């Protein structure tokens, strides 16, 4: 599921003010409440409206998790924050995804060999 996420200074400031920490610290929090806040502030809905309610954000998370994983959702959010300039553009989310997939494959292979 691809999310239409867009962050600007106002939205990032709102997140930081609510959590009382810089945005860099917020992305290390993978709690559902944090993911919901990122979606609330960053999602552009089908009508082009920037930002959604908590209920809509929770429904988006539920829909995302039907086929995806929580880690992938956090990486999608991180990728949007990088694209919009709020995290270092030197971070390579694709490499992070590849490392995650490699580790999962290795773990599955080890479990199969037990």
C-alpha positions in Angstrom: 0.0 0.0 0.0 1.5 3.3 -1.0 0.7 6.3 1.1 0.7 9.9 -0.1 2.8 11.5 2.6 4.1 15.1 2.5 5.7 16.9 5.4 6.3 20.7 5.7 7.8 22.8 8.5 4.4 23.4 10.1 3.5 19.7 10.3 7.0 18.7 11.6 6.8 21.4 14.2 3.4 20.1 15.3 4.8 16.6 15.7 7.9 17.9 17.6 5.7 20.1 19.9 3.3 17.2 20.7 6.2 14.8 21.5 8.6 17.4 23.0 11.6 15.9 21.0 13.2 16.6 17.6 11.9 14.8 14.6 15.0 12.6 14.5 14.0 11.1 17.8 10.4 10.7 16.7 11.3 8.3 13.9 13.0 6.0 16.4 9.6 5.6 18.1 7.7 2.8 16.3 4.7 2.8 18.6 1.3 2.9 17.0 0.5 6.2 18.6 3.6 7.7 16.9 2.9 6.1 13.6 -0.6 7.5 13.8 0.6 11.0 14.5 3.0 10.8 11.5 0.0 9.8 9.3 -2.3 12.4 10.9 0.1 15.2 10.1 1.6 13.9 6.8 -1.1 12.1 4.8 -2.8 13.8 1.9 -6.2 12.2 1.5 -8.1 11.4 -1.8 -9.5 15.0 -1.8 -6.1 16.6 -1.6 -6.5 17.6 2.1 -3.2 17.6 4.0 -3.7 15.9 7.4 -6.3 13.5 8.7 -8.1 12.7 11.9 -6.7 10.1 14.4 -9.5 7.7 13.4 -8.7 8.0 9.8 -5.0 7.5 10.6 -5.7 4.4 12.6 -7.8 3.0 9.7 -4.9 3.7 7.4 -2.6 1.8 9.7 -5.0 -1.2 9.8 -5.3 -1.2 6.0 -1.6 -1.0 5.6 -0.9 -3.8 8.0 -3.3 -6.2 6.1 -0.5 -6.6 3.5 2.5 -4.8 4.9 4.5 -4.7 8.2 4.9 -2.0 10.8 8.6 -1.7 10.0 7.8 -1.0 6.4 5.3 1.7 7.4 8.0 3.4 9.5 10.4 3.2 6.6 7.8 4.8 4.3 7.4 7.6 6.8 11.1 8.0 7.1 11.5 8.1 3.3 8.9 10.9 3.1 10.7 12.9 5.8 14.0 12.5 3.9 12.4 13.5 0.6 11.0 16.6 2.2 14.3 17.5 3.8 13.6 16.9 7.4 16.0 14.0 7.8 19.4 13.7 6.2 19.3 12.9 2.5 22.4 10.7 3.0 20.1 8.1 4.6 19.4 5.4 2.1 16.0 3.8 2.9 16.4 1.3 0.1 19.6 0.0 1.6 17.8 -0.2 5.0 15.0 -2.2 3.4 17.5 -4.5 1.7 19.4 -5.1 4.9 16.1 -5.8 6.7 15.0 -8.3 4.0 18.4 -10.0 4.0 18.3 -10.5 7.8 14.8 -11.8 7.6 15.8 -14.3 4.9 18.8 -15.4 6.9 16.7 -15.9 10.0 14.1 -17.9 8.1 16.9 -20.1 6.6 18.3 -20.7 10.1 14.9 -21.6 11.5 14.3 -24.1 8.6 17.6 -25.8 9.3 16.8 -26.4 13.0 
